[in-house]
């Protein structure tokens, strides 16, 4: 490794190493093989997302990709799938050791091998598959349907998250665990069905507070699934190179390292996130945003930030329902629901000052390392964003997401025995939630799309 690469990785991989990664293991090659029967849109979504995540932590990638026109919405546009994968991977990591070869060529020694499709060599480590909203990884080739491509986007995206998580853990010595998962159903393994949704996400006028890793993952998936309505993104933060280890929309150039050296201009996170779907960026912190008081009432607010008291501030807006997603230092991606008078609020559930082991996205990645900043890995952020996107697809007044007692779901991506865990957090005298009378005053003159979810209405 040359001095430029050493300097780049020393800056980029700070959060990855805080999560317990071994630098020697990160040098182990990972090979992705795409079969000639797996070049439809869903397969391309899986391949692009997987390489996006792999390039953010692993330092050696080997790609075997057949000729195919690009059908998915790549982070960096290109005429073919192979071109898009190469351009994206090198933009994320300019010093990446990236090789390509035909299917008949040998695979790098000691590589973690991943396959998409059925026309592949036997005995790869991990195979991706999907059916509708169900994604899976297995030790044998899996079904990757190409018919009705939009129906399988959720499953293909889920499979990519599983494969990225398993590749990282396998490189560190974990056993490959065959896994099935449906994020829309929030089911796993034998219980995982094929329920899916194909309509663009349409939840009205949306305010997204925060443009970090989970927010970028949400918008990355919105770009593939499709989205309508007016979306505003509020965040004043600039991109740092260590953000590229987990933010699916960010390249090294966005962090001011266009050629693996810090000689470029940093972009705002809100500009990157909003740009994924054409949303409107607002380069302010929520508590300094001058237009908030005069903005039309939002149908939905997604609190995806955790600093400057933003959770309490959003809880006090009087929204009929709040949805958000987080990652934790315990290998979880988590979905949260908050309905006033029924559930606690975001600030009560995730206090600013850590008070216990169940906090999300606020504790150190290595709990014994006191003072360690919050850290995550790309597949954790990707899964959290996809969980939230699935919830937005499900959002209906009569849906289980709204009517059920559970209001907190954890997906365990250490891929052990238990994959899902749910919890109920009641509203126990929350000091941040507006009283029913105040919420009625807010809702009644200009009711939003989801106002009737509020028990006060």
C-alpha positions as CSV (number, residue, x, y, z in Angstrom):
1,X,0.0,0.0,0.0
2,X,1.4,3.4,-0.9
3,X,1.4,6.5,1.2
4,X,-1.6,8.1,-0.5
5,X,-3.7,4.9,0.2
6,X,-2.5,4.8,3.8
7,X,-3.4,8.4,4.4
8,X,-6.8,7.9,2.8
9,X,-7.7,4.8,4.8
10,X,-6.5,6.3,8.1
11,X,-9.0,9.1,7.6
12,X,-11.8,7.2,6.0
13,X,-11.9,4.1,8.2
14,X,-12.0,5.7,11.6
15,X,-15.6,4.7,12.3
16,X,-15.2,1.3,10.7
17,X,-12.3,0.4,13.0
18,X,-14.3,1.7,16.0
19,X,-16.9,-0.8,15.1
20,X,-14.3,-3.6,15.6
21,X,-13.1,-4.1,12.1
22,X,-9.6,-5.7,11.6
23,X,-7.5,-3.8,9.1
24,X,-5.8,-7.0,7.9
25,X,-9.2,-8.5,7.2
26,X,-10.3,-5.4,5.3
27,X,-7.5,-6.2,2.8
28,X,-9.0,-9.6,2.1
29,X,-10.5,-9.6,-1.4
30,X,-14.2,-9.9,-2.0
31,X,-15.4,-11.2,-5.4
32,X,-18.8,-10.6,-6.9
33,X,-19.9,-12.8,-9.8
34,X,-23.1,-11.8,-11.7
35,X,-24.5,-14.6,-13.9
36,X,-25.7,-14.0,-17.4
37,X,-29.2,-14.9,-16.2
38,X,-29.2,-12.1,-13.6
39,X,-29.0,-8.8,-15.5
40,X,-32.6,-7.6,-15.2
41,X,-33.5,-4.5,-13.2
42,X,-33.9,-6.2,-9.8
43,X,-30.6,-8.0,-10.2
44,X,-28.9,-4.7,-11.1
45,X,-30.4,-3.1,-8.1
46,X,-28.9,-5.8,-5.9
47,X,-25.5,-5.7,-7.7
48,X,-25.2,-1.9,-7.5
49,X,-26.3,-1.7,-3.9
50,X,-23.9,-4.5,-2.9
51,X,-20.9,-3.0,-4.5
52,X,-21.8,0.4,-3.1
53,X,-21.7,-1.1,0.4
54,X,-18.6,-3.3,-0.2
55,X,-16.5,-0.5,-1.5
56,X,-17.0,1.5,1.6
57,X,-15.2,-0.9,3.9
58,X,-13.4,-3.6,1.9
59,X,-10.2,-2.6,0.1
60,X,-9.9,-5.2,-2.6
61,X,-12.9,-6.0,-5.0
62,X,-13.0,-8.4,-7.9
63,X,-16.0,-8.1,-10.3
64,X,-17.2,-10.6,-12.9
65,X,-20.1,-8.9,-14.7
66,X,-21.6,-9.9,-18.1
67,X,-22.4,-7.3,-20.8
68,X,-25.8,-5.6,-20.0
69,X,-27.3,-2.2,-20.6
70,X,-27.9,-0.3,-17.4
71,X,-31.5,-0.6,-16.2
72,X,-31.2,0.4,-12.5
73,X,-30.8,4.0,-11.3
74,X,-27.1,3.9,-10.6
75,X,-25.3,6.4,-8.3
76,X,-23.1,7.3,-11.3
77,X,-24.8,7.0,-14.6
78,X,-23.1,4.8,-17.3
79,X,-24.2,2.9,-20.4
80,X,-23.7,-0.6,-19.0
81,X,-24.0,-2.3,-15.6
82,X,-20.3,-3.1,-15.6
83,X,-19.4,0.6,-16.3
84,X,-21.7,1.8,-13.6
85,X,-20.2,-0.6,-11.0
86,X,-16.7,0.4,-11.9
87,X,-17.4,4.1,-11.9
88,X,-19.3,4.0,-8.6
89,X,-16.7,1.8,-6.7
90,X,-13.8,4.0,-7.7
91,X,-15.7,7.2,-6.9
92,X,-16.4,5.9,-3.4
93,X,-12.8,4.7,-3.0
94,X,-10.2,6.2,-5.4
95,X,-7.5,3.9,-4.0
96,X,-9.6,0.7,-4.2
97,X,-7.8,-2.4,-5.5
98,X,-10.4,-3.2,-8.2
99,X,-10.1,-5.9,-10.7
100,X,-12.4,-7.3,-13.4
101,X,-12.3,-10.5,-15.3
102,X,-14.5,-12.9,-17.4
103,X,-16.4,-15.7,-15.7
104,X,-13.8,-18.3,-16.8
105,X,-10.9,-16.4,-15.1
106,X,-9.6,-17.5,-11.7
107,X,-10.8,-15.7,-8.6
108,X,-8.3,-14.1,-6.3
109,X,-6.9,-16.4,-3.6
110,X,-8.7,-16.4,-0.2
111,X,-11.5,-14.2,-1.6
112,X,-15.0,-14.1,0.0
113,X,-17.1,-15.0,-3.1
114,X,-20.6,-13.8,-3.7
115,X,-22.9,-14.7,-6.6
116,X,-26.1,-13.3,-8.1
117,X,-27.9,-15.6,-10.5
118,X,-27.8,-19.4,-11.2
119,X,-25.4,-19.6,-14.1
120,X,-22.4,-19.4,-11.7
121,X,-19.6,-21.6,-10.4
122,X,-20.5,-24.0,-7.6
123,X,-19.3,-23.6,-4.0
124,X,-19.3,-19.8,-3.8
125,X,-19.5,-18.5,-0.2
126,X,-22.7,-16.5,-0.6
127,X,-25.5,-16.5,-3.2
128,X,-28.2,-13.8,-3.4
129,X,-31.8,-14.5,-4.2
130,X,-35.3,-12.8,-3.9
131,X,-38.9,-13.3,-4.5
132,X,-41.2,-10.3,-4.2
133,X,-40.4,-8.5,-1.0
134,X,-38.3,-11.4,0.4
135,X,-34.6,-11.3,0.0
136,X,-32.2,-14.1,0.9
137,X,-28.7,-15.3,1.1
138,X,-27.7,-19.0,0.9
139,X,-24.9,-21.4,0.3
140,X,-26.4,-22.6,-3.0
141,X,-27.7,-20.6,-6.0
142,X,-31.0,-18.8,-5.2
143,X,-34.0,-17.8,-7.4
144,X,-33.6,-14.4,-8.9
145,X,-36.8,-13.7,-10.9
146,X,-36.5,-11.3,-13.8
147,X,-40.2,-11.1,-14.7
148,X,-42.3,-8.3,-13.2
149,X,-39.1,-6.5,-12.2
150,X,-40.6,-3.8,-10.0
151,X,-42.3,-6.4,-7.8
152,X,-38.9,-7.7,-6.8
153,X,-37.0,-4.5,-6.0
154,X,-37.6,-4.7,-2.2
155,X,-36.4,-8.3,-2.1
156,X,-33.3,-7.6,-4.2
157,X,-32.4,-4.6,-2.1
158,X,-32.9,-6.7,1.1
159,X,-30.7,-9.5,-0.3
160,X,-27.9,-6.9,-1.0
161,X,-28.0,-5.7,2.6
162,X,-27.8,-9.3,3.9
163,X,-24.9,-10.2,1.6
164,X,-22.9,-7.1,2.5
165,X,-23.4,-7.9,6.2
166,X,-22.5,-11.6,5.8
167,X,-19.5,-10.8,3.7
168,X,-18.1,-8.4,6.4
169,X,-18.8,-11.0,9.1
170,X,-17.5,-13.9,7.1
171,X,-14.2,-12.0,6.4
172,X,-13.9,-11.7,10.2
173,X,-14.4,-15.4,10.8
174,X,-18.2,-15.8,11.2
175,X,-19.9,-18.9,9.7
176,X,-22.2,-18.2,6.7
177,X,-25.8,-18.2,7.8
178,X,-28.5,-18.8,5.2
179,X,-31.1,-16.1,5.8
180,X,-34.5,-15.0,4.5
181,X,-35.9,-11.7,5.3
182,X,-38.9,-9.5,4.4
183,X,-38.7,-6.0,5.7
184,X,-42.2,-5.1,4.7
185,X,-43.6,-7.9,6.7
186,X,-40.9,-7.7,9.3
187,X,-40.5,-11.5,9.1
188,X,-37.5,-13.8,8.8
189,X,-36.4,-17.3,7.7
190,X,-39.3,-19.8,7.5
191,X,-41.8,-17.1,8.4
192,X,-40.7,-14.7,5.6
193,X,-43.3,-14.4,2.9
194,X,-43.1,-12.7,-0.5
195,X,-45.4,-9.7,0.2
196,X,-44.2,-6.7,-1.8
197,X,-45.4,-3.3,-3.0
198,X,-44.6,-1.7,-6.3
199,X,-46.2,1.7,-6.2
200,X,-44.0,4.8,-5.8
201,X,-43.9,6.1,-2.2
202,X,-46.6,8.8,-1.8
203,X,-47.0,10.1,1.7
204,X,-47.6,13.8,0.9
205,X,-45.5,16.7,1.9
206,X,-42.5,15.5,3.9
207,X,-39.9,17.1,6.0
208,X,-36.7,15.1,6.6
209,X,-34.6,16.4,9.5
210,X,-31.0,15.3,9.1
211,X,-29.0,14.1,6.0
212,X,-26.7,11.5,7.5
213,X,-26.2,7.9,6.8
214,X,-29.8,6.6,7.4
215,X,-31.3,9.6,5.6
216,X,-29.0,9.0,2.6
217,X,-29.9,5.3,2.6
218,X,-33.6,6.2,2.6
219,X,-33.1,8.5,-0.4
220,X,-30.9,5.9,-2.2
221,X,-33.8,3.4,-2.0
222,X,-36.4,6.1,-2.8
223,X,-34.5,6.6,-6.0
224,X,-34.9,3.0,-7.0
225,X,-38.5,2.4,-5.6
226,X,-39.9,5.7,-6.9
227,X,-41.3,8.6,-4.9
228,X,-43.8,11.4,-5.5
229,X,-44.8,14.4,-3.4
230,X,-42.8,17.4,-2.0
231,X,-39.8,16.5,0.1
232,X,-37.6,19.0,2.1
233,X,-34.3,18.0,3.6
234,X,-32.8,20.2,6.5
235,X,-29.2,19.8,7.5
236,X,-26.3,22.2,7.8
237,X,-23.5,19.7,8.1
238,X,-20.6,19.3,5.7
239,X,-19.4,15.9,4.6
240,X,-16.3,14.4,6.1
241,X,-14.3,11.5,4.6
242,X,-15.2,9.2,7.4
243,X,-18.9,9.7,6.4
244,X,-18.2,7.8,3.2
245,X,-17.9,4.5,5.1
246,X,-21.6,4.4,5.7
247,X,-23.4,7.0,3.5
248,X,-24.7,5.3,0.4
249,X,-25.0,8.5,-1.7
250,X,-21.6,10.0,-0.8
251,X,-18.3,9.7,-2.8
252,X,-14.8,10.7,-1.8
253,X,-15.1,13.8,-3.9
254,X,-18.1,14.9,-1.9
255,X,-15.9,14.8,1.2
256,X,-13.2,16.9,-0.5
257,X,-11.0,14.0,-1.4
258,X,-11.6,13.6,-5.2
259,X,-8.2,11.9,-6.0
260,X,-7.7,10.4,-2.5
261,X,-6.1,13.6,-1.3
262,X,-7.8,16.4,0.6
263,X,-7.6,19.0,-2.1
264,X,-11.3,19.5,-3.0
265,X,-14.4,21.2,-1.6
266,X,-16.7,19.5,0.8
267,X,-20.4,19.3,-0.1
268,X,-23.3,19.7,2.3
269,X,-24.9,16.4,3.3
270,X,-28.3,17.9,2.6
271,X,-27.2,18.7,-1.0
272,X,-26.1,15.1,-1.6
273,X,-29.2,13.5,0.0
274,X,-31.7,15.8,-1.7
275,X,-30.0,15.4,-5.0
276,X,-30.6,11.6,-5.0
277,X,-34.3,12.2,-5.8
278,X,-34.6,15.9,-6.7
279,X,-35.8,16.9,-3.2
280,X,-35.3,20.5,-1.9
281,X,-32.3,21.1,0.3
282,X,-32.2,23.6,3.2
283,X,-28.7,24.2,4.5
284,X,-29.6,25.0,8.1
285,X,-29.9,23.2,11.4
286,X,-33.6,22.8,12.3
287,X,-33.3,25.2,15.2
288,X,-31.8,27.9,13.0
289,X,-34.0,27.3,9.9
290,X,-35.8,30.7,9.3
291,X,-38.5,29.2,7.0
292,X,-39.8,26.5,9.4
293,X,-42.4,28.8,11.1
294,X,-43.8,30.0,7.7
295,X,-43.6,26.6,5.9
296,X,-46.9,24.9,5.0
297,X,-47.9,22.2,7.4
298,X,-46.1,18.9,6.6
299,X,-48.0,15.7,6.2
300,X,-45.1,13.7,7.7
301,X,-41.9,14.6,9.5
302,X,-39.0,12.1,9.6
303,X,-36.5,12.9,12.4
304,X,-33.3,11.4,11.2
305,X,-30.8,13.5,13.2
306,X,-29.7,13.1,16.8
307,X,-27.9,16.4,17.7
308,X,-28.9,19.9,19.0
309,X,-32.0,18.6,20.8
310,X,-33.7,17.8,17.5
311,X,-35.7,14.8,18.7
312,X,-37.4,16.9,21.4
313,X,-38.0,19.8,19.0
314,X,-39.6,17.5,16.4
315,X,-41.7,15.8,19.1
316,X,-43.1,19.3,20.1
317,X,-44.3,20.0,16.5
318,X,-47.6,18.1,17.2
319,X,-47.3,15.7,14.3
320,X,-50.0,12.9,14.2
321,X,-47.3,10.3,13.7
322,X,-43.5,10.3,13.5
323,X,-41.5,7.5,11.8
324,X,-37.7,7.2,11.9
325,X,-34.9,4.6,11.7
326,X,-31.6,4.3,13.6
327,X,-28.6,2.0,13.8
328,X,-27.0,0.9,17.0
329,X,-23.6,-0.3,18.3
330,X,-25.1,-3.7,18.7
331,X,-25.4,-4.6,15.0
332,X,-29.0,-3.5,14.7
333,X,-31.0,-1.5,12.2
334,X,-34.2,-0.2,13.9
335,X,-37.6,1.2,12.9
336,X,-39.5,3.5,15.3
337,X,-43.1,4.7,15.4
338,X,-44.4,7.5,17.6
339,X,-48.1,8.3,17.9
340,X,-49.0,11.0,20.5
341,X,-50.7,9.8,23.7
342,X,-50.1,6.2,22.6
343,X,-46.3,6.0,22.2
344,X,-43.4,7.7,23.8
345,X,-41.6,10.4,21.7
346,X,-38.2,10.2,20.0
347,X,-36.5,12.2,22.8
348,X,-37.9,9.9,25.5
349,X,-37.0,6.7,23.6
350,X,-33.5,7.8,22.7
351,X,-32.3,10.3,25.3
352,X,-29.4,12.6,24.4
353,X,-27.4,11.4,27.4
354,X,-26.9,7.6,27.3
355,X,-28.7,6.0,30.2
356,X,-28.7,2.3,29.2
357,X,-27.7,-0.4,26.8
358,X,-30.8,-0.2,24.6
359,X,-30.0,3.2,23.0
360,X,-29.8,3.5,19.2
361,X,-27.2,5.3,17.3
362,X,-25.8,7.2,20.4
363,X,-23.4,4.8,22.0
364,X,-19.8,3.9,21.1
365,X,-19.3,1.0,18.6
366,X,-17.0,-0.6,21.1
367,X,-18.6,0.0,24.5
368,X,-15.3,-0.4,26.3
369,X,-13.8,2.5,24.4
370,X,-15.0,5.4,26.4
371,X,-15.6,8.6,24.4
372,X,-15.7,6.8,21.1
373,X,-17.9,8.6,18.6
374,X,-21.0,7.1,17.1
375,X,-20.1,4.6,14.4
376,X,-21.9,2.4,11.9
377,X,-21.3,0.2,8.8
378,X,-22.8,0.7,5.4
379,X,-25.1,-2.3,5.6
380,X,-26.5,-1.2,8.9
381,X,-27.4,2.2,7.5
382,X,-28.6,0.7,4.3
383,X,-30.9,-1.7,6.1
384,X,-32.2,1.0,8.4
385,X,-33.0,3.2,5.4
386,X,-34.7,0.3,3.6
387,X,-36.8,-0.5,6.8
388,X,-38.0,3.1,6.8
389,X,-38.8,3.0,3.0
390,X,-40.7,-0.2,3.6
391,X,-42.7,1.5,6.4
392,X,-43.5,4.4,4.1
393,X,-44.8,1.9,1.5
394,X,-46.9,0.3,4.2
395,X,-48.2,3.6,5.8
396,X,-52.0,3.4,5.9
397,X,-54.3,4.4,8.7
398,X,-55.5,0.8,8.9
399,X,-52.1,-0.8,8.5
400,X,-50.4,-2.9,11.2
401,X,-47.7,-0.3,11.3
402,X,-50.3,2.1,12.7
403,X,-52.8,0.0,14.5
404,X,-50.4,-2.5,16.2
405,X,-49.2,-2.1,19.8
406,X,-45.6,-2.6,18.8
407,X,-43.8,0.7,18.0
408,X,-40.2,-0.4,17.8
409,X,-38.6,-3.1,15.7
410,X,-35.0,-4.2,15.8
411,X,-33.3,-6.1,13.0
412,X,-30.2,-8.0,14.3
413,X,-27.6,-8.0,11.5
414,X,-25.0,-10.0,13.4
415,X,-27.2,-12.7,11.8
416,X,-27.4,-14.9,14.8
417,X,-30.3,-17.1,15.9
418,X,-32.7,-14.2,16.4
419,X,-33.2,-11.7,13.6
420,X,-36.2,-9.6,14.8
421,X,-37.2,-8.2,18.1
422,X,-40.1,-5.8,18.8
423,X,-41.0,-3.7,21.7
424,X,-43.8,-1.5,23.1
425,X,-42.9,1.9,24.5
426,X,-46.0,3.6,26.0
427,X,-46.5,7.3,26.5
428,X,-45.7,7.6,30.2
429,X,-46.1,11.3,30.8
430,X,-43.9,12.4,27.9
431,X,-43.0,16.1,28.6
432,X,-42.3,16.8,24.9
433,X,-45.7,15.8,23.3
434,X,-48.2,18.6,22.9
435,X,-51.5,18.1,24.8
436,X,-54.5,17.0,22.8
437,X,-56.1,20.4,22.9
438,X,-53.1,22.0,21.3
439,X,-52.9,19.3,18.6
440,X,-56.5,19.9,17.8
441,X,-55.8,23.6,17.3
442,X,-53.0,22.6,14.9
443,X,-54.8,19.9,12.9
444,X,-58.3,21.3,12.6
445,X,-57.8,24.4,10.3
446,X,-55.5,22.6,7.9
447,X,-55.6,18.8,8.5
448,X,-52.8,16.9,6.9
449,X,-53.0,13.5,5.1
450,X,-52.3,11.6,8.3
451,X,-54.1,13.8,10.9
452,X,-56.7,11.2,11.8
453,X,-54.0,8.9,13.1
454,X,-53.8,11.2,16.1
455,X,-56.0,9.9,18.9
456,X,-57.0,13.5,19.6
457,X,-58.7,13.9,16.2
